[in-house]
Amino acid sequence: MNKLIVKIIKNNEIESSKTYKSLKAVQLDYPDYTYHSLRCIYLKCSGSPTKLHKHNLKLYETMRINDA
């Protein structure tokens, strides 16, 4: 997996952005979210036709994970 860019969104604007080596590294900074939830967000942002559950949909509204 390539490096990842995590963007935190607030009020429809990018509040912060940070680069990570892997989803595991992202999870270390955001321990409240499971690896599975972060992976779902990454797949959705990559264009995969992934259905999001309610708790992941709320996360998707505030976070984007894309390839660097």
N, CA, C and O of each residue as an XYZ file, in Angstrom:
272
protein
N       0.843     -1.175      0.000
C       0.000      0.000      0.000
C       0.892      1.242      0.000
O       1.914      1.287      0.684
N       0.496      2.223     -0.760
C       1.236      3.480     -0.840
C       0.995      4.307      0.410
O       0.225      3.920      1.289
N       1.659      5.443      0.478
C       1.405      6.362      1.576
C      -0.019      6.894      1.457
O      -0.578      6.981      0.364
N      -0.583      7.243      2.586
C      -1.971      7.702      2.638
C      -2.036      9.132      3.157
O      -1.240      9.531      4.006
N      -2.979      9.889      2.644
C      -3.244     11.233      3.134
C      -4.594     11.200      3.837
O      -5.600     10.808      3.246
N      -4.613     11.611      5.095
C      -5.852     11.679      5.864
C      -6.235     13.150      5.998
O      -5.453     13.968      6.482
N      -7.449     13.470      5.561
C      -7.957     14.834      5.646
C      -9.123     14.851      6.624
O     -10.054     14.054      6.509
N      -9.063     15.756      7.577
C     -10.139     15.943      8.539
C     -10.985     17.119      8.056
O     -10.469     18.206      7.795
N     -12.289     16.885      7.940
C     -13.202     17.876      7.372
C     -14.129     18.403      8.462
O     -14.701     17.640      9.240
N     -14.261     19.718      8.498
C     -15.180     20.357      9.438
C     -15.858     21.507      8.710
O     -15.187     22.346      8.110
N     -17.163     21.547      8.759
C     -17.957     22.588      8.076
C     -17.632     22.652      6.588
O     -17.479     23.736      6.025
N     -17.526     21.481      5.952
C     -17.255     21.350      4.515
C     -15.931     21.958      4.079
O     -15.756     22.277      2.903
N     -15.003     22.119      5.002
C     -13.663     22.611      4.683
C     -12.634     21.678      5.305
O     -12.871     21.094      6.362
N     -11.499     21.544      4.646
C     -10.432     20.700      5.182
C      -9.781     21.426      6.348
O      -9.197     22.497      6.189
N      -9.896     20.813      7.534
C      -9.347     21.418      8.743
C      -7.872     21.077      8.905
O      -7.066     21.928      9.279
N      -7.523     19.813      8.619
C      -6.132     19.398      8.721
C      -5.877     18.229      7.779
O      -6.804     17.555      7.327
N      -4.617     18.009      7.499
C      -4.211     16.947      6.589
C      -2.877     16.393      7.077
O      -1.995     17.142      7.496
N      -2.744     15.058      7.017
C      -1.514     14.437      7.485
C      -1.237     13.191      6.644
O      -2.170     12.525      6.196
N       0.036     12.878      6.432
C       0.439     11.721      5.643
C       0.833     10.579      6.573
O       1.506     10.786      7.583
N       0.403      9.371      6.216
C       0.707      8.164      6.987
C       1.251      7.088      6.065
O       1.027      7.121      4.855
N       1.972      6.128      6.650
C       2.517      5.017      5.872
C       1.498      3.918      5.637
O       1.560      3.218      4.626
N       0.549      3.757      6.574
C      -0.416      2.663      6.468
C      -1.673      2.985      7.268
O      -1.716      3.956      8.023
N      -2.690      2.157      7.088
C      -3.909      2.321      7.872
C      -3.663      2.023      9.346
O      -4.312      2.608     10.213
N      -2.737      1.124      9.635
C      -2.385      0.841     11.027
C      -1.814      2.090     11.703
O      -2.105      2.355     12.870
N      -1.014      2.845     10.980
C      -0.458      4.082     11.515
C      -1.562      5.113     11.754
O      -1.508      5.870     12.723
N      -2.552      5.143     10.880
C      -3.693      6.043     11.064
C      -4.439      5.648     12.331
O      -4.840      6.509     13.115
N      -4.622      4.357     12.529
C      -5.353      3.871     13.694
C      -4.635      4.228     14.999
O      -5.292      4.442     16.018
N      -3.321      4.296     14.985
C      -2.572      4.689     16.183
C      -2.897      6.122     16.596
O      -2.958      6.430     17.786
N      -3.108      7.008     15.601
C      -3.470      8.396     15.900
C      -4.956      8.553     16.221
O      -5.346      9.492     16.914
N      -5.778      7.641     15.722
C      -7.222      7.683     15.945
C      -7.689      6.355     16.544
O      -8.356      5.576     15.863
N      -7.350      6.088     17.797
C      -7.667      4.778     18.404
C      -9.163      4.539     18.612
O      -9.572      3.405     18.862
N      -9.982      5.584     18.516
C     -11.429      5.411     18.677
C     -12.048      4.679     17.491
O     -13.148      4.136     17.602
N     -11.352      4.661     16.364
C     -11.874      4.031     15.151
C     -11.174      2.704     14.899
O      -9.957      2.592     15.048
N     -11.943      1.716     14.523
C     -11.366      0.402     14.247
C     -10.670      0.414     12.891
O     -10.956      1.251     12.035
N      -9.767     -0.517     12.718
C      -9.071     -0.672     11.435
C     -10.089     -0.906     10.326
O      -9.961     -0.363      9.229
N     -11.100     -1.718     10.622
C     -12.116     -2.036      9.624
C     -12.857     -0.775      9.165
O     -13.115     -0.607      7.973
N     -13.193      0.096     10.094
C     -13.884      1.344      9.742
C     -12.996      2.236      8.884
O     -13.456      2.812      7.898
N     -11.727      2.352      9.256
C     -10.794      3.171      8.469
C     -10.614      2.597      7.069
O     -10.516      3.343      6.094
N     -10.571      1.273      6.971
C     -10.425      0.619      5.672
C     -11.656      0.881      4.801
O     -11.522      1.104      3.598
N     -12.839      0.856      5.388
C     -14.064      1.150      4.639
C     -14.041      2.574      4.087
O     -14.438      2.810      2.946
N     -13.573      3.524      4.904
C     -13.470      4.912      4.456
C     -12.459      5.016      3.317
O     -12.705      5.707      2.329
N     -11.325      4.333      3.452
C     -10.311      4.343      2.400
C     -10.868      3.773      1.095
O     -10.661      4.351      0.028
N     -11.564      2.654      1.172
C     -12.137      2.040     -0.028
C     -13.172      2.954     -0.675
O     -13.207      3.075     -1.900
N     -14.014      3.594      0.127
C     -15.030      4.522     -0.399
C     -14.357      5.698     -1.097
O     -14.797      6.107     -2.172
N     -13.305      6.244     -0.510
C     -12.587      7.374     -1.107
C     -11.827      6.965     -2.366
O     -11.537      7.808     -3.215
N     -11.502      5.672     -2.494
C     -10.782      5.169     -3.665
C     -11.708      4.853     -4.829
O     -11.251      4.449     -5.898
N     -13.015      5.037     -4.626
C     -13.961      4.809     -5.706
C     -14.578      3.424     -5.713
O     -15.328      3.089     -6.631
N     -14.282      2.623     -4.724
C     -14.868      1.290     -4.631
C     -16.349      1.418     -4.271
O     -16.712      2.268     -3.458
N     -17.202      0.588     -4.862
C     -18.639      0.680     -4.549
C     -18.960      0.070     -3.181
O     -19.750     -0.869     -3.086
N     -18.357      0.596     -2.145
C     -18.515      0.086     -0.793
C     -19.726      0.735     -0.131
O     -19.872      1.957     -0.162
N     -20.587     -0.073      0.464
C     -21.696      0.462      1.243
C     -21.184      0.774      2.635
O     -20.432     -0.008      3.216
N     -21.589      1.912      3.170
C     -21.149      2.309      4.499
C     -22.275      2.112      5.508
O     -23.423      2.477      5.255
N     -21.930      1.530      6.656
C     -22.880      1.418      7.752
C     -23.045      2.790      8.397
O     -22.260      3.698      8.126
N     -24.036      2.946      9.229
C     -24.332      4.248      9.832
C     -23.138      4.855     10.562
O     -22.854      6.043     10.409
N     -22.432      4.034     11.364
C     -21.297      4.589     12.116
C     -20.145      4.970     11.182
O     -19.414      5.920     11.464
N     -19.977      4.249     10.085
C     -18.936      4.603      9.118
C     -19.351      5.804      8.279
O     -18.494      6.569      7.835
N     -20.643      5.982      8.054
C     -21.129      7.130      7.292
C     -20.829      8.426      8.039
O     -20.454      9.424      7.424
N     -20.992      8.418      9.364
C     -20.661      9.602     10.158
C     -19.161      9.892     10.099
O     -18.751     11.051     10.037
N     -18.353      8.845     10.118
C     -16.910      9.010     10.005
C     -16.541      9.551      8.628
O     -15.649     10.391      8.507
N     -17.223      9.072      7.594
C     -16.960      9.512      6.220
C     -17.267     11.002      6.051
O     -16.641     11.674      5.232
N     -18.215     11.512      6.811
C     -18.553     12.933      6.735
C     -17.442     13.821      7.292
O     -17.368     15.005      6.964
N     -16.576     13.249      8.138
C     -15.540     14.064      8.775
C     -14.117     13.675      8.383
O     -13.167     14.360      8.763
N     -13.955     12.582      7.625
C     -12.614     12.110      7.312
C     -12.550     11.559      5.895
O     -13.471     10.883      5.439
N     -11.452     11.856      5.203
C     -11.183     11.266      3.894
C      -9.784     10.654      3.941
O      -8.856     11.246      4.492
N      -9.643      9.466      3.357
C      -8.350      8.781      3.307
C      -8.069      8.451      1.863
O      -8.779      7.648      1.258
N      -7.034      9.064      1.299
C      -6.679      8.878     -0.105
C      -5.213      8.470     -0.226
O      -4.423      8.660      0.699
N      -4.864      7.906     -1.384
C      -3.468      7.617     -1.678
C      -2.712      8.916     -1.877
O      -3.253      9.884     -2.410
N      -1.475      8.933     -1.452
C      -0.634     10.138     -1.596
C      -0.095     10.224     -3.014
O       0.633     11.162     -3.341
